[in-house]
Amino acid sequence: MPIFEYLCDDCGNKFEKLVRRSAEAAGAECPSCGRDHVTTQVSSFAARTNGGAKDSMPSCPFGMCATPGLCGRN
């Protein structure tokens, strides 16, 4: 089940919603103000694997990540 990220156009609240069916994604309401004027945000995810060498993790090409591979830039 995907998790969608939304931004409320009325109050500016950012929130996530677990969506079981595509029809639920269209009917999202802001949990703060209760309005349905929301914009779907582009989101990214981080995947981790169990085991493996530490050297197998990608390094940050910008040299500023505290945790390599989790900044979303690589």
Chimera marker file (.cmm) of the C-alpha trace (Angstrom):
<marker_set name="trace">
<marker id="1" x="0.000" y="0.000" z="0.000" r="1" g="1" b="0" radius="0.5"/>
<marker id="2" x="1.491" y="3.345" z="-1.001" r="1" g="1" b="0" radius="0.5"/>
<marker id="3" x="1.850" y="6.333" z="1.280" r="1" g="1" b="0" radius="0.5"/>
<marker id="4" x="0.935" y="9.601" z="-0.411" r="1" g="1" b="0" radius="0.5"/>
<marker id="5" x="2.251" y="12.982" z="0.728" r="1" g="1" b="0" radius="0.5"/>
<marker id="6" x="-0.008" y="16.019" z="0.536" r="1" g="1" b="0" radius="0.5"/>
<marker id="7" x="0.167" y="19.778" z="1.103" r="1" g="1" b="0" radius="0.5"/>
<marker id="8" x="-2.995" y="21.594" z="2.201" r="1" g="1" b="0" radius="0.5"/>
<marker id="9" x="-3.650" y="24.582" z="-0.060" r="1" g="1" b="0" radius="0.5"/>
<marker id="10" x="-5.666" y="26.315" z="2.680" r="1" g="1" b="0" radius="0.5"/>
<marker id="11" x="-3.577" y="26.015" z="5.865" r="1" g="1" b="0" radius="0.5"/>
<marker id="12" x="-0.178" y="24.845" z="4.517" r="1" g="1" b="0" radius="0.5"/>
<marker id="13" x="-0.108" y="21.626" z="6.571" r="1" g="1" b="0" radius="0.5"/>
<marker id="14" x="2.021" y="18.799" z="5.155" r="1" g="1" b="0" radius="0.5"/>
<marker id="15" x="0.746" y="15.296" z="5.867" r="1" g="1" b="0" radius="0.5"/>
<marker id="16" x="0.903" y="11.689" z="4.695" r="1" g="1" b="0" radius="0.5"/>
<marker id="17" x="-1.908" y="9.234" z="4.034" r="1" g="1" b="0" radius="0.5"/>
<marker id="18" x="-1.795" y="5.469" z="3.666" r="1" g="1" b="0" radius="0.5"/>
<marker id="19" x="-3.885" y="4.660" z="0.585" r="1" g="1" b="0" radius="0.5"/>
<marker id="20" x="-5.429" y="1.231" z="0.056" r="1" g="1" b="0" radius="0.5"/>
<marker id="21" x="-7.353" y="2.057" z="-3.136" r="1" g="1" b="0" radius="0.5"/>
<marker id="22" x="-6.787" y="4.731" z="-5.782" r="1" g="1" b="0" radius="0.5"/>
<marker id="23" x="-10.213" y="6.230" z="-5.020" r="1" g="1" b="0" radius="0.5"/>
<marker id="24" x="-8.976" y="7.079" z="-1.497" r="1" g="1" b="0" radius="0.5"/>
<marker id="25" x="-6.079" y="9.108" z="-2.929" r="1" g="1" b="0" radius="0.5"/>
<marker id="26" x="-8.489" y="11.495" z="-4.656" r="1" g="1" b="0" radius="0.5"/>
<marker id="27" x="-10.538" y="12.118" z="-1.505" r="1" g="1" b="0" radius="0.5"/>
<marker id="28" x="-7.785" y="13.242" z="0.861" r="1" g="1" b="0" radius="0.5"/>
<marker id="29" x="-8.700" y="15.772" z="3.537" r="1" g="1" b="0" radius="0.5"/>
<marker id="30" x="-6.314" y="17.819" z="5.653" r="1" g="1" b="0" radius="0.5"/>
<marker id="31" x="-6.207" y="16.462" z="9.222" r="1" g="1" b="0" radius="0.5"/>
<marker id="32" x="-5.624" y="20.002" z="10.588" r="1" g="1" b="0" radius="0.5"/>
<marker id="33" x="-8.397" y="22.020" z="8.954" r="1" g="1" b="0" radius="0.5"/>
<marker id="34" x="-10.607" y="19.284" z="7.434" r="1" g="1" b="0" radius="0.5"/>
<marker id="35" x="-10.649" y="20.826" z="3.957" r="1" g="1" b="0" radius="0.5"/>
<marker id="36" x="-10.097" y="18.842" z="0.780" r="1" g="1" b="0" radius="0.5"/>
<marker id="37" x="-8.062" y="21.455" z="-1.112" r="1" g="1" b="0" radius="0.5"/>
<marker id="38" x="-4.817" y="19.466" z="-1.120" r="1" g="1" b="0" radius="0.5"/>
<marker id="39" x="-1.972" y="19.047" z="-3.593" r="1" g="1" b="0" radius="0.5"/>
<marker id="40" x="-0.160" y="15.737" z="-3.993" r="1" g="1" b="0" radius="0.5"/>
<marker id="41" x="3.566" y="16.168" z="-3.346" r="1" g="1" b="0" radius="0.5"/>
<marker id="42" x="6.420" y="14.385" z="-5.079" r="1" g="1" b="0" radius="0.5"/>
<marker id="43" x="8.005" y="12.052" z="-2.570" r="1" g="1" b="0" radius="0.5"/>
<marker id="44" x="11.009" y="9.794" z="-2.520" r="1" g="1" b="0" radius="0.5"/>
<marker id="45" x="11.819" y="6.735" z="-0.513" r="1" g="1" b="0" radius="0.5"/>
<marker id="46" x="14.921" y="5.109" z="0.866" r="1" g="1" b="0" radius="0.5"/>
<marker id="47" x="15.439" y="1.388" z="0.541" r="1" g="1" b="0" radius="0.5"/>
<marker id="48" x="17.707" y="-0.571" z="2.803" r="1" g="1" b="0" radius="0.5"/>
<marker id="49" x="18.955" y="-4.089" z="2.533" r="1" g="1" b="0" radius="0.5"/>
<marker id="50" x="20.011" y="-6.407" z="5.302" r="1" g="1" b="0" radius="0.5"/>
<marker id="51" x="23.660" y="-7.367" z="5.379" r="1" g="1" b="0" radius="0.5"/>
<marker id="52" x="26.240" y="-6.383" z="2.829" r="1" g="1" b="0" radius="0.5"/>
<marker id="53" x="29.429" y="-4.460" z="3.252" r="1" g="1" b="0" radius="0.5"/>
<marker id="54" x="29.438" y="-0.840" z="4.350" r="1" g="1" b="0" radius="0.5"/>
<marker id="55" x="31.424" y="-0.010" z="1.214" r="1" g="1" b="0" radius="0.5"/>
<marker id="56" x="28.468" y="-1.087" z="-0.911" r="1" g="1" b="0" radius="0.5"/>
<marker id="57" x="26.472" y="1.984" z="0.177" r="1" g="1" b="0" radius="0.5"/>
<marker id="58" x="26.581" y="4.809" z="-2.361" r="1" g="1" b="0" radius="0.5"/>
<marker id="59" x="28.527" y="7.851" z="-1.331" r="1" g="1" b="0" radius="0.5"/>
<marker id="60" x="27.182" y="11.362" z="-1.594" r="1" g="1" b="0" radius="0.5"/>
<marker id="61" x="28.531" y="13.078" z="-4.721" r="1" g="1" b="0" radius="0.5"/>
<marker id="62" x="28.228" y="16.409" z="-2.929" r="1" g="1" b="0" radius="0.5"/>
<marker id="63" x="30.287" y="15.312" z="0.099" r="1" g="1" b="0" radius="0.5"/>
<marker id="64" x="27.843" y="16.692" z="2.668" r="1" g="1" b="0" radius="0.5"/>
<marker id="65" x="25.645" y="13.786" z="3.716" r="1" g="1" b="0" radius="0.5"/>
<marker id="66" x="25.827" y="12.630" z="7.276" r="1" g="1" b="0" radius="0.5"/>
<marker id="67" x="24.441" y="9.267" z="6.159" r="1" g="1" b="0" radius="0.5"/>
<marker id="68" x="25.587" y="8.379" z="2.607" r="1" g="1" b="0" radius="0.5"/>
<marker id="69" x="22.775" y="7.383" z="0.295" r="1" g="1" b="0" radius="0.5"/>
<marker id="70" x="19.936" y="8.902" z="2.313" r="1" g="1" b="0" radius="0.5"/>
<marker id="71" x="20.035" y="12.474" z="1.051" r="1" g="1" b="0" radius="0.5"/>
<marker id="72" x="17.986" y="11.695" z="-2.056" r="1" g="1" b="0" radius="0.5"/>
<marker id="73" x="20.573" y="13.260" z="-4.340" r="1" g="1" b="0" radius="0.5"/>
<marker id="74" x="22.218" y="10.024" z="-5.405" r="1" g="1" b="0" radius="0.5"/>
<link id1="1" id2="2" r="1" g="1" b="0" radius="0.2"/>
<link id1="2" id2="3" r="1" g="1" b="0" radius="0.2"/>
<link id1="3" id2="4" r="1" g="1" b="0" radius="0.2"/>
<link id1="4" id2="5" r="1" g="1" b="0" radius="0.2"/>
<link id1="5" id2="6" r="1" g="1" b="0" radius="0.2"/>
<link id1="6" id2="7" r="1" g="1" b="0" radius="0.2"/>
<link id1="7" id2="8" r="1" g="1" b="0" radius="0.2"/>
<link id1="8" id2="9" r="1" g="1" b="0" radius="0.2"/>
<link id1="9" id2="10" r="1" g="1" b="0" radius="0.2"/>
<link id1="10" id2="11" r="1" g="1" b="0" radius="0.2"/>
<link id1="11" id2="12" r="1" g="1" b="0" radius="0.2"/>
<link id1="12" id2="13" r="1" g="1" b="0" radius="0.2"/>
<link id1="13" id2="14" r="1" g="1" b="0" radius="0.2"/>
<link id1="14" id2="15" r="1" g="1" b="0" radius="0.2"/>
<link id1="15" id2="16" r="1" g="1" b="0" radius="0.2"/>
<link id1="16" id2="17" r="1" g="1" b="0" radius="0.2"/>
<link id1="17" id2="18" r="1" g="1" b="0" radius="0.2"/>
<link id1="18" id2="19" r="1" g="1" b="0" radius="0.2"/>
<link id1="19" id2="20" r="1" g="1" b="0" radius="0.2"/>
<link id1="20" id2="21" r="1" g="1" b="0" radius="0.2"/>
<link id1="21" id2="22" r="1" g="1" b="0" radius="0.2"/>
<link id1="22" id2="23" r="1" g="1" b="0" radius="0.2"/>
<link id1="23" id2="24" r="1" g="1" b="0" radius="0.2"/>
<link id1="24" id2="25" r="1" g="1" b="0" radius="0.2"/>
<link id1="25" id2="26" r="1" g="1" b="0" radius="0.2"/>
<link id1="26" id2="27" r="1" g="1" b="0" radius="0.2"/>
<link id1="27" id2="28" r="1" g="1" b="0" radius="0.2"/>
<link id1="28" id2="29" r="1" g="1" b="0" radius="0.2"/>
<link id1="29" id2="30" r="1" g="1" b="0" radius="0.2"/>
<link id1="30" id2="31" r="1" g="1" b="0" radius="0.2"/>
<link id1="31" id2="32" r="1" g="1" b="0" radius="0.2"/>
<link id1="32" id2="33" r="1" g="1" b="0" radius="0.2"/>
<link id1="33" id2="34" r="1" g="1" b="0" radius="0.2"/>
<link id1="34" id2="35" r="1" g="1" b="0" radius="0.2"/>
<link id1="35" id2="36" r="1" g="1" b="0" radius="0.2"/>
<link id1="36" id2="37" r="1" g="1" b="0" radius="0.2"/>
<link id1="37" id2="38" r="1" g="1" b="0" radius="0.2"/>
<link id1="38" id2="39" r="1" g="1" b="0" radius="0.2"/>
<link id1="39" id2="40" r="1" g="1" b="0" radius="0.2"/>
<link id1="40" id2="41" r="1" g="1" b="0" radius="0.2"/>
<link id1="41" id2="42" r="1" g="1" b="0" radius="0.2"/>
<link id1="42" id2="43" r="1" g="1" b="0" radius="0.2"/>
<link id1="43" id2="44" r="1" g="1" b="0" radius="0.2"/>
<link id1="44" id2="45" r="1" g="1" b="0" radius="0.2"/>
<link id1="45" id2="46" r="1" g="1" b="0" radius="0.2"/>
<link id1="46" id2="47" r="1" g="1" b="0" radius="0.2"/>
<link id1="47" id2="48" r="1" g="1" b="0" radius="0.2"/>
<link id1="48" id2="49" r="1" g="1" b="0" radius="0.2"/>
<link id1="49" id2="50" r="1" g="1" b="0" radius="0.2"/>
<link id1="50" id2="51" r="1" g="1" b="0" radius="0.2"/>
<link id1="51" id2="52" r="1" g="1" b="0" radius="0.2"/>
<link id1="52" id2="53" r="1" g="1" b="0" radius="0.2"/>
<link id1="53" id2="54" r="1" g="1" b="0" radius="0.2"/>
<link id1="54" id2="55" r="1" g="1" b="0" radius="0.2"/>
<link id1="55" id2="56" r="1" g="1" b="0" radius="0.2"/>
<link id1="56" id2="57" r="1" g="1" b="0" radius="0.2"/>
<link id1="57" id2="58" r="1" g="1" b="0" radius="0.2"/>
<link id1="58" id2="59" r="1" g="1" b="0" radius="0.2"/>
<link id1="59" id2="60" r="1" g="1" b="0" radius="0.2"/>
<link id1="60" id2="61" r="1" g="1" b="0" radius="0.2"/>
<link id1="61" id2="62" r="1" g="1" b="0" radius="0.2"/>
<link id1="62" id2="63" r="1" g="1" b="0" radius="0.2"/>
<link id1="63" id2="64" r="1" g="1" b="0" radius="0.2"/>
<link id1="64" id2="65" r="1" g="1" b="0" radius="0.2"/>
<link id1="65" id2="66" r="1" g="1" b="0" radius="0.2"/>
<link id1="66" id2="67" r="1" g="1" b="0" radius="0.2"/>
<link id1="67" id2="68" r="1" g="1" b="0" radius="0.2"/>
<link id1="68" id2="69" r="1" g="1" b="0" radius="0.2"/>
<link id1="69" id2="70" r="1" g="1" b="0" radius="0.2"/>
<link id1="70" id2="71" r="1" g="1" b="0" radius="0.2"/>
<link id1="71" id2="72" r="1" g="1" b="0" radius="0.2"/>
<link id1="72" id2="73" r="1" g="1" b="0" radius="0.2"/>
<link id1="73" id2="74" r="1" g="1" b="0" radius="0.2"/>
</marker_set>
